[in-house]
Amino acid sequence: MAMPYSEPLVPRAPGEREIPEPPRRGEPGGEPCGLCGGAAVSAVWQDDLWTLHPPVGGSLPGTVWVASREHFDSFADMPPAYAADFGRMVGRVERAILAQGNVGRVHLYRWGDGGAHFHVWFIPRPLGMLDARWMYLPIWEDVLPNVPDADLEAAAKKVAAALDA
């Protein structure tokens, strides 16, 4: 695997720590939760616990993110019904993405710094794109040319259809 940048990369020191950290979307004192307020990208699939959404401004069709229907922040405060169902849901989404073809692996990511509503990302590594293995996939996804949002939504709808099959 390889980074999508030319060498040499030069390490730099991190910025000063900010404590307390500023509130995120959906936390007291922060902006309203986009999912609870209806400002997030519309779901292309849902069940009793989860919603599935296409990305906006992405480069890898088949990428989707899944959010909880109920507002909670992380695994640490995940209600028992969600915890019991999480593995089933992850397996279904992964199989649905793999069924689209041309996918080497599906990477699952949980970044919680943007908003306090539980969500996870499923990012397909294109078949044969070995430079994007491991932690390098989101870096490559960030620098590859974006595809039209309509194409990302169409691919997400195919994933949703596979969930219902």
C-alpha positions, 0 to 999 in steps of 0.5 A: 500500500502507499499514500496518495502523496509524493515523498517526502512527507514531513511530520509536524507537531500537533496544535495546542490542545483545546480543553474543554473541547467545543461542543459537537452537533447534537450536544448541549451548547452545540449546533442542533443534531442534523439527523434529529432535525431533518437536515441530514441527507435523506435515508435511502433505507430504514428499519426499526433501528437504523437508517442508511444514507448516501454520502455527499461529495465522495469518490467511491460509489457504494459508500454508505453511512448508517445512523441510529434512529434514536439519538445517542452518541457512541457505543458507550451509551448505545441502548441494549436493543441497538447493541444486540442488533449492531452485528446483524446490521453490519453484516447485512450492509457489508454483504449488500455492498459486496454484492454490488461487485468490484469490491475488494473489502468493505471498511467500517469506520466510526468517527464521532468528532463531527456530530453526537448522533451515532453513525458508522461509515461503510467504505468499499475498497475497489477490487485490486486497489491494494494501495488503499488497504488498511488505514489508507482507504479514507486517505485515498477516498479523500484525494480521488476525484469526486463522482456526482452525488447522483451517482453516489445516491444511485449506488446507495439505493442499489445497496438498499435494494440488496438489503431488502432482497 
